[in-house]
Amino acid sequence: MEEPSPSIRRVLARLADMPVEKGTAEELGPARARRRARAIWADFWSGDPPAVDRVVDCAVPTSEGEVPVRLYDPASDRRRPLVYVHGGGFVVGDLDTHDVMPRHLALYSGRPVISVGYRLAPEFPYPTPVLDIVATVEAIAANMAGLDIDGAGLTLAGDSAGASLALSAALRLRGTPAAPSALLLFFGCYDPGGALASRSAHANGYGLAASDIRWFWRQYLGDQLDRPPPDVAPLEADLRGLPPVYLGVGDCDPLRADTEMLAARLRESGAAPLLRIWPGMIHGCVGMVRMVNEAHAQLADAAVWIANSRP
């Protein structure tokens, strides 16, 4: 079985020593899991962030109401944005917990990055989160957000549940004027009811407890989990007509098989996704730049791909 890299082993030791509540998200419940996520991701991983020329919190008026966003605007004449959807199992996470990934993507790509503060389950289950993202992308693509960007040809990106939501949004936007020109998806979960091999091989201690995966999906889908809609079960959906896709996942991630199977399904649909399997990496690795040098290389590689896929 694949083993974590030395840098990831140091991360795991640091996480084990953090003075935060222990247990799975299911054991903690939404409120306590959110507090823990903020302590780990906002206070530690997103602490001491690199400077971006302009960082602005605002709200985008959309058909779903005002959606909070954070704009990361580097000193660059590149105005085609990347819209970023944070992870957190549809239940935890916000603009602060996932500050570090869009910040570095803005610096590495030289493009404005807009992080979306969509509403969370279980208070706002499916389809509310994905509708928030679709409506925000539509507003940005139409240059209605007042952000001094060129919304045409935007890239849609996300990590973990955010990658799942970004893909769901892309499927809903396919064939419309707001359809993204590229998708950047880090370690998403694409099989709500699956019992894939990587989920058992790396079930505990690799950044995401496999036992939580179904619980997160239950908070998001409720009674629809046993028969999920096509846009949240892309391994069973029609994937034709999607833009170029970058897929990245660690080889020690419980969701590795999800990404590998999505790549296979995209190829069957006539696409040619770029698949990166990162040796020794766990779930959430791209957000661990504070301790994991490989995360810098992963984000830089994604930024180069963005530039090549959409100048």
N, C-alpha and C positions, 0 to 999 in steps of 0.2 A: 504493500500500500504506500502511496505517496506520503512523504513526511514534510512538515513545515520547514522552511528555511531558517537559518540562524536568526535573522532579524525578526521573523514571525515568532520564533520561540521566545525571544525577548519580549515581544508584544504580549504574548499569552501569559508570561510570568507577571508582567506589569498589570495586566487586567485582573489577574487573580488576586493581586495585592491591593487593588483599589478599594477604598472605603465606601462601597456602594452596596445596595441590596443584592443578594444573591438569589438564584432561582431562575426558572424559565419565565418568559413573558406571560404564559398562561397562569402560572402560580402567582405572579405579581398583580395581574389585571392591568387594564389600560392606564389608569392614573399613575400607579407606582412605576410601571414600565416606562412611561414618558419621563418621569423624574429621573430614573436611572439613565435613560438615553441622553438626557441633557447633561448629566454629570459626566458621562463618558465622552460623548461626541461634541457637545458644545464647549464644555469647560476644559477638556483635555485635548482631544484630537484637533479641535478648531481653535485652540488657544495659540497665542503668538502668531497670528496669520501673516503672510506676506502682504505687502501693500499693493493695492490696485489703485490706479489713478483716480477713479471715481467710483464710489459705492453708494448707492441710493436705495432706500426702502420707500416703496410707494405702492399704490393699488391700481390695478388695471381694470377699467370698466368693461364688463363682459355681459353676455346674455344671461349668465348665471349670477350676476351681481358683481361687486368689486372683489377681485382676487388679489391678496397681497403678494408682491413680488420683490425681489432684491436684484438690482442691476449692478453688475460688475463691468465697468467700462475702462479698459486699458487705454493708454495713450497710443492710439492707432487710427489709421484712416480706413481700416476694415470695418464695415458697418453691418454686415450680414450676421445676425446673432445666432447664438446657441441657446436654446431653451432647455433648462435643466429641471428634472423632476427627482426630488430626493426620495431615498428609501426609508425603510422603517416598518415594513410589514403591513402597510396601509393604516397602521394604528399609532405609531410613534414617529417622531421626527418633525423638524420644522426648518425654517430658514437658518436658524442658528446652529442646530446640530449638524447640518450639512453645508456649512459655510466654506470648508476647506476645499472641496472638490471643484465647485464652480469658480472659486477664486484662482486656483491653479490652472484650470482650463482656460480662463480668460488670459492669464499671463503667457501660457505656452502657445495659445492659438493666435493671440493678438486680436481676438474678436470680443464683442460684448456678449456677456453671458447673463441670462435672466433666469433666476431660480424662482420656482412657483410654490407658493404656500397654499396648496390645495387643502380642502377639508378632509378630516380623518374619520375612519371607522373606529368603533362601531356607532358613534353618534351620527355619522354621515356615511352609510354603507353604499355599495354599488347601486346606481352608477354615478353618484354625486362626485367622487374624486376625479374620475376620468372626464366627466362633463366639465368640471372646473378647468382641467388641462386643455381640453378641446377648445373651450371658449376663450381661454387665454391665448392659445396659439392663433386662433382666428383673429383676435384683436391685434396681436403683434404683427401677424402677416399682412393685415390691412393697414398697418402703421397708424392704428387708432390709440396706441398706448401712450403717446407723448414722450417717448424715450430717446428720440434722436437716433434712430437706427433705420436700416433698410430691411424691413420684415420679409421681403421676398426671398425665397430660397433659404429659409432658416433651417438649422439642424436641431433635431429633437433628441434629447439625451436623458439618461437616468441610470440610477443604480438600484439593484435589488428590487423591492416593490416598485420603485420609481421607474426602473427599466420595464417592468411589466405594464405599468400605467402608460409609459411613453409609447410602447408598442400598441396597446389598446387604442390610444388616441390616434396613432398613425393609421390604424385600420379604419377608424371612423372618419378620418380626414381624407382617406385615399380618393383620388379623383376630384378633389375640390381645389379651389384656388389657394387654400391654406395648407395643402398637403406639404409636409416637410420634404426637403431635398435630400436629407440623409438622416440616419438613425445611429446613435451611439449608445450601446446598451451594455452596461456592466452587470454581470452576475445576477440576471433576473430569474424570477420563478415563473415558468411558463406552463406548468402542468398542475393545476390546483389540487387534483385528487391523486396525483401520482405517488408511487412508491419506488422511485428510481434508485439505481444502485449507489450513486454517490451520496444519497441522503442517508443510507445505512452505513456506508463505509466511513463517513465523516459526520456521524450523527451528533457528536458532542465535543465541545472544545475547539471548534474551528470557526468561530465567529458567528455562528447561527445554530441554535439547537434544532435538530430535525423535528423534535416533538412540537416545536412552536409553529412549524410551517403550516400545518393544517389548522391550528388555532387562529393564526393570522388570517388565513383565507376564510375561516368561518366568520370572523368579525366583519370582513369585507363583503362576503357574499351571502351570509345567513343561510336560509333554506335552499338557495340556488347552488350551494357548493356541490351537491350531488349531481347536478345537471348544469354546469357552468355555461354562461352565454359564450358564443364563439369569440368575441373580442377579448375575453379573459382566458381563453384556452387556445392559444394560437397554434399549438401542435396539432389541433384538429380543424383549424380554420383555413380558409382560402387565403393564401399569402401572396397571390399574384398582384403585381402592380405596386409593390412597395419600393421605396427608394433604396439606394445602397445602404448596407448595414455593417457596422463594426460591432463585433461581439467579443467581450473580454471576461475571463473568469479564471480564478486560481485552480490549480489541480487538486488542492485540498479543500475546496469549497463544497458543502453539501449540495449546492445547486449546479455543480459542474455539468451533470448529465442534462439538466434543463437546457443549458446553453448549447451543448453539443447536439442535442436533438433538434433545437430550433435551427441551428445551422444546416442540419440535414434536410429539414422541411423546406427551408428557403431555397436550397439547391434544387430540390424536387420541383419547386415552383418556378424555376428558371433564373433565380437570382445567383449572385456570386458573393456571398458575405465574406468578410474578412474575420477569421476566427483566431483569437489569441488565447492560448492556454498558458497561464503564468506559473512556472515551476515554484513549488514551495509556498504558494500564496493561499490565504484563507478568505472567507467571506468578509467583505468590507475593506479589502486591502488598499484600494485606491485612495481611501480617506485617511490612511495611516502614514502620510508623508512625514510626520514629525519623528517617526522612528524607523520607517522602512524606506530605504533609498530606492528600492525597486519600484515603489509607487510613483516616484517622480518620472521614471522611465516609462511606466505604463501611461501616465497622463500625457507625457510629451509625445509618445507614439500615437495616441488617439488624436492629439492636436494636429500632427502631421497628416494623418489620414483625413481629417476634416478639411484641411487646406487642399489636399489633392482631390477630394471628392466634390468640393464646391469652392472654387477659387473666390 
